[in-house]
Amino acid sequence: MLDVRRLRLLRELARRGTIAAVAEALAFSPSAVSQQLGVLEREAGLPLLERTGRRVRLTAAGENLVRHAEAVLERLEQAEADLARARGGLAGALRIGAFPTATRAIVPAALADLARHHPALEPMVSETDPAAVADALRAGDLDVALVHEYDFVPALQEPGLATEPLYAEAMYLAAPAGETAEPSEGQPAEGHDQGAALRTHARAPWITATPGTLCHAMTVRACQAAGFTPRVRHQVDEFATVLALVAAGQGVALVPQLGVTGPADPAVRLTRLPVRRRTGLAFRSGAGAHPAVAAFGAALRAAVPPDLVGSRAET
């Protein structure tokens, strides 16, 4: 009989490519991962792995077994959801990943709603960049997470995961108010395409998120689509700080709608762009029907601010 825990290791190896990466993600030692995969090969009765230098490649039999593993793991998630519904009432920990703007603007109201309707449920929030969510969900470090994608950075299809749309929001070009006039604040760039609005600041210093984040990739790709590569001066992840730097004349930046909430700063000009950031709820395949995941999703939808571009993400 094949062991599910070893199947999970094989699935992670197919995704990550090295035993060291699997060990780091799942908090095992590399030798323990190698040992367990060796046992799995003996259980299977034929080779599942081929070594190519420092990396490990799956054989045809190994790739086929990973496809079966995905189906098995999804059915196990469905079984856990069925058991949770049969027990009735929600209790225990729900590990939630969320990025900072959603953590501030939406998650608190959703948690308050959960506390009213499911007082025995214990939500536990960890700020997690969407780029790290897939690994955390597959590793079991998170049960559910908010993720986002941009027009210039579409979401990748992640094996073993499913998503549901939540909402969409506008993107703004934030620039010091004293710079060359642009389309009026809060309005689409009429008479200018998105590239024209960005090219106005092609020679300006830019403020981006840190490399490796979706926000950083979005800014770089949007500028490249407009015909230039941004000259990055500051790398900051927190949008309130980004806007403070813009107000101080330190550069320009792209900021989502939830990042510009609060009193308007007269030192910052905001130009709305025809670009969207779309947010969704991610979880392991088969876990969408789990009552705790479903309850959190419902609470999030009720907490979405009414002034966003849409109450549900555009698909």
C-alpha positions as CSV (number, residue, x, y, z in Angstrom):
1,M,0.0,0.0,0.0
2,L,1.4,3.4,-1.0
3,D,1.9,5.8,1.9
4,V,0.1,9.2,1.5
5,R,2.8,11.1,3.2
6,R,5.4,9.8,0.8
7,L,3.2,10.6,-2.1
8,R,3.1,14.2,-0.8
9,L,6.9,14.2,-0.8
10,L,7.0,13.0,-4.4
11,R,4.5,15.7,-5.5
12,E,6.6,18.4,-3.8
13,L,9.7,17.0,-5.5
14,A,8.0,17.2,-8.9
15,R,7.2,20.9,-8.1
16,R,10.5,22.0,-6.6
17,G,13.1,19.9,-8.4
18,T,15.6,19.2,-5.6
19,I,15.4,17.2,-2.4
20,A,17.0,20.1,-0.5
21,A,14.1,22.4,-1.6
22,V,11.5,19.8,-0.5
23,A,13.3,19.4,2.8
24,E,13.3,23.1,3.5
25,A,9.7,23.6,2.5
26,L,8.4,20.7,4.7
27,A,10.8,21.0,7.6
28,F,12.5,17.7,7.0
29,S,16.2,16.9,6.7
30,P,17.4,16.1,3.1
31,S,18.4,12.7,4.3
32,A,14.9,12.0,5.6
33,V,13.3,13.1,2.4
34,S,15.7,10.8,0.4
35,Q,15.0,7.9,2.7
36,Q,11.2,8.3,2.4
37,L,11.4,8.6,-1.4
38,G,13.5,5.4,-1.5
39,V,10.9,3.6,0.5
40,L,8.2,4.9,-1.9
41,E,10.2,3.5,-4.8
42,R,10.4,0.1,-3.1
43,E,6.6,0.2,-2.5
44,A,6.0,1.1,-6.1
45,G,8.3,-1.7,-7.3
46,L,10.1,0.4,-10.0
47,P,12.3,3.5,-10.3
48,L,10.5,6.8,-9.8
49,L,13.5,9.2,-9.8
50,E,16.6,9.8,-12.0
51,R,19.4,12.0,-10.8
52,T,20.8,14.7,-13.2
53,G,23.6,16.5,-11.4
54,R,22.3,18.1,-8.3
55,R,18.7,17.9,-9.4
56,V,16.3,14.9,-9.5
57,R,14.1,14.2,-12.4
58,L,11.0,12.0,-12.2
59,T,10.7,9.0,-14.5
60,A,7.6,8.4,-16.6
61,A,6.3,6.2,-13.8
62,G,7.1,8.9,-11.2
63,E,5.2,11.6,-13.2
64,N,2.2,9.3,-13.6
65,L,2.3,8.5,-9.8
66,V,2.3,12.3,-9.1
67,R,-0.9,12.7,-11.1
68,H,-2.5,10.0,-9.0
69,A,-1.2,11.6,-5.9
70,E,-2.9,14.9,-6.8
71,A,-6.2,13.1,-7.1
72,V,-5.7,11.2,-3.9
73,L,-4.8,14.3,-1.9
74,E,-7.8,16.2,-3.3
75,R,-10.1,13.3,-2.3
76,L,-8.6,13.4,1.2
77,E,-9.4,17.1,1.5
78,Q,-13.0,16.4,0.4
79,A,-13.2,13.6,3.0
80,E,-12.0,16.0,5.7
81,A,-14.6,18.5,4.6
82,D,-17.4,15.9,4.8
83,L,-16.3,14.9,8.3
84,A,-16.2,18.5,9.4
85,R,-19.8,19.0,8.1
86,A,-20.9,15.8,9.9
87,R,-19.5,16.9,13.2
88,G,-21.5,20.1,13.0
89,G,-20.3,23.5,14.4
90,L,-16.9,25.0,13.6
91,A,-14.1,24.7,16.1
92,G,-10.3,24.7,16.1
93,A,-7.6,26.6,14.3
94,L,-8.0,28.1,10.8
95,R,-4.6,29.2,9.5
96,I,-5.0,32.2,7.2
97,G,-2.5,33.9,4.9
98,A,-3.2,37.4,3.8
99,F,-1.2,40.3,2.2
100,P,-0.9,43.6,4.1
101,T,-3.5,45.7,2.4
102,A,-6.2,43.0,2.7
103,T,-5.1,42.3,6.3
104,R,-5.7,45.9,7.1
105,A,-8.8,46.8,5.1
106,I,-10.9,43.6,4.9
107,V,-9.7,40.8,7.2
108,P,-10.5,42.4,10.5
109,A,-14.2,42.8,9.7
110,A,-14.3,39.2,8.3
111,L,-12.7,37.9,11.6
112,A,-15.3,39.8,13.6
113,D,-18.1,38.2,11.6
114,L,-16.5,34.8,12.2
115,A,-16.3,35.4,15.9
116,R,-20.0,36.3,16.0
117,H,-21.2,33.3,14.1
118,H,-18.6,30.7,14.9
119,P,-17.1,31.5,18.3
120,A,-15.3,28.2,18.7
121,L,-13.4,28.7,15.5
122,E,-9.9,30.1,16.0
123,P,-8.6,32.0,13.0
124,M,-4.9,32.6,12.9
125,V,-3.6,35.2,10.4
126,S,-0.1,35.4,9.0
127,E,0.9,38.1,6.6
128,T,2.0,36.1,3.5
129,D,3.0,37.5,0.1
130,P,0.9,35.8,-2.6
131,A,4.1,34.6,-4.3
132,A,4.7,32.3,-1.2
133,V,1.1,31.1,-0.7
134,A,1.1,28.1,-3.0
135,D,4.1,26.5,-1.1
136,A,2.6,27.3,2.3
137,L,-0.8,25.7,1.4
138,R,0.7,22.6,-0.1
139,A,3.0,22.2,2.9
140,G,0.0,22.5,5.3
141,D,1.3,25.7,6.9
142,L,-1.9,27.5,5.8
143,D,-5.4,26.3,5.3
144,V,-6.6,29.2,3.2
145,A,-5.1,32.4,1.9
146,L,-5.9,35.6,0.0
147,V,-3.9,36.0,-3.2
148,H,-3.9,38.6,-6.0
149,E,-2.8,38.9,-9.6
150,Y,-2.3,41.9,-11.9
151,D,-3.1,42.5,-15.5
152,F,0.6,42.3,-16.2
153,V,1.3,39.4,-13.8
154,P,-1.5,36.8,-14.2
155,A,-1.7,34.0,-11.7
156,L,0.0,30.8,-12.5
157,Q,-1.9,27.5,-12.4
158,E,-0.6,25.9,-9.3
159,P,-0.9,22.1,-8.9
160,G,-3.0,21.0,-6.0
161,L,-4.6,24.4,-5.4
162,A,-7.9,26.0,-6.3
163,T,-9.1,29.6,-6.1
164,E,-12.3,31.5,-5.9
165,P,-12.6,35.2,-7.0
166,L,-13.4,37.8,-4.4
167,Y,-13.0,41.4,-5.8
168,A,-11.1,43.6,-8.1
169,E,-9.6,47.1,-7.5
170,A,-8.2,49.9,-9.6
171,M,-4.5,50.8,-9.9
172,Y,-3.2,54.3,-9.5
173,L,0.0,56.1,-10.7
174,A,1.2,58.1,-7.6
175,A,3.5,61.1,-8.4
176,P,4.5,64.2,-6.6
177,A,1.9,66.9,-7.1
178,G,4.4,69.4,-8.3
179,E,5.5,67.4,-11.3
180,T,4.2,67.8,-14.9
181,A,0.4,67.8,-15.1
182,E,-1.3,64.5,-15.9
183,P,-4.9,63.5,-16.1
184,S,-6.9,64.6,-13.1
185,E,-6.8,62.7,-9.8
186,G,-9.0,59.7,-9.5
187,Q,-10.0,59.7,-13.2
188,P,-9.0,57.3,-16.0
189,A,-6.2,58.6,-18.2
190,E,-8.6,60.0,-20.9
191,G,-6.7,61.1,-24.0
192,H,-3.8,59.1,-22.8
193,D,-3.3,55.4,-22.9
194,Q,-1.8,53.7,-19.9
195,G,1.7,53.7,-21.6
196,A,1.5,57.4,-22.2
197,A,0.8,58.1,-18.5
198,L,3.7,55.9,-17.4
199,R,6.1,57.3,-20.1
200,T,5.6,60.8,-18.6
201,H,7.7,59.5,-15.7
202,A,10.1,57.3,-17.7
203,R,13.1,59.4,-16.4
204,A,11.9,59.7,-12.9
205,P,13.1,57.5,-10.0
206,W,10.6,54.8,-9.2
207,I,9.5,53.2,-5.9
208,T,8.7,49.5,-6.2
209,A,8.0,46.6,-3.9
210,T,10.9,44.3,-3.0
211,P,12.1,41.9,-5.8
212,G,10.4,38.5,-5.8
213,T,6.9,39.9,-5.0
214,L,4.0,40.2,-7.5
215,C,3.8,43.9,-6.8
216,H,7.4,44.4,-7.9
217,A,6.9,42.3,-11.0
218,M,3.7,44.3,-11.9
219,T,5.5,47.7,-11.8
220,V,8.5,46.5,-13.8
221,R,6.3,44.8,-16.5
222,A,3.9,47.7,-16.8
223,C,6.8,50.1,-17.4
224,Q,8.4,47.7,-19.9
225,A,5.1,47.4,-21.7
226,A,5.2,51.3,-21.9
227,G,8.6,51.1,-23.6
228,F,11.1,51.7,-20.7
229,T,12.6,50.0,-17.7
230,P,12.0,51.8,-14.4
231,R,15.0,53.3,-12.6
232,V,14.3,52.0,-9.1
233,R,15.5,54.1,-6.2
234,H,13.5,52.7,-3.3
235,Q,12.1,49.2,-2.6
236,V,9.3,49.3,-0.1
237,D,6.4,46.9,0.5
238,E,4.1,49.0,2.6
239,F,2.0,51.3,0.5
240,A,1.5,54.0,3.2
241,T,5.3,54.3,3.2
242,V,5.4,54.3,-0.6
243,L,3.0,57.3,-0.7
244,A,5.0,59.1,2.0
245,L,8.1,58.8,-0.2
246,V,6.2,60.0,-3.2
247,A,4.9,63.0,-1.2
248,A,8.6,63.7,-0.3
249,G,9.5,63.9,-3.9
250,Q,11.4,60.6,-3.8
251,G,9.9,59.1,-6.9
252,V,6.7,57.7,-8.5
253,A,4.9,54.4,-7.9
254,L,2.0,52.2,-8.8
255,V,-0.4,51.7,-5.9
256,P,-3.6,49.6,-5.7
257,Q,-6.9,51.2,-4.6
258,L,-6.8,49.7,-1.1
259,G,-3.3,51.2,-0.7
260,V,-4.6,54.8,-1.2
261,T,-7.4,54.7,1.4
262,G,-7.5,57.5,4.0
263,P,-7.3,61.3,3.8
264,A,-5.9,62.5,0.4
265,D,-2.4,64.0,0.6
266,P,-2.2,67.2,-1.4
267,A,1.5,66.5,-2.1
268,V,0.5,63.3,-4.1
269,R,-1.2,63.3,-7.5
270,L,-3.1,60.0,-8.1
271,T,-4.0,59.1,-11.7
272,R,-6.3,56.1,-12.2
273,L,-5.0,53.6,-14.8
274,P,-6.9,51.0,-16.8
275,V,-5.2,48.3,-14.8
276,R,-6.7,46.0,-12.2
277,R,-5.5,44.0,-9.3
278,R,-7.8,41.0,-8.7
279,T,-8.0,39.2,-5.4
280,G,-9.1,35.7,-4.7
281,L,-9.3,33.1,-2.0
282,A,-6.9,30.1,-2.4
283,F,-7.0,26.7,-0.7
284,R,-6.0,23.1,-1.4
285,S,-7.9,21.4,-4.1
286,G,-10.9,19.6,-2.5
287,A,-11.0,21.9,0.5
288,G,-13.4,24.5,-0.9
289,A,-16.4,22.7,0.7
290,H,-14.8,22.6,4.1
291,P,-17.2,24.5,6.4
292,A,-14.4,26.6,7.9
293,V,-13.0,27.6,4.5
294,A,-16.5,28.4,3.2
295,A,-17.4,30.4,6.3
296,F,-14.2,32.5,6.0
297,G,-14.9,33.1,2.3
298,A,-18.5,34.3,3.0
299,A,-17.2,36.6,5.8
300,L,-14.6,38.1,3.4
301,R,-17.2,38.8,0.7
302,A,-19.4,40.5,3.3
303,A,-16.4,42.6,4.4
304,V,-15.4,43.9,0.9
305,P,-15.6,47.7,0.8
306,P,-18.5,48.9,-1.5
307,D,-16.3,51.4,-3.3
308,L,-14.0,48.8,-5.0
309,V,-14.2,48.3,-8.7
310,G,-16.3,45.2,-8.2
311,S,-17.5,43.1,-5.4
312,R,-16.2,40.0,-7.2
313,A,-13.0,39.7,-9.2
314,E,-13.3,39.9,-12.9
315,T,-12.6,36.7,-14.7
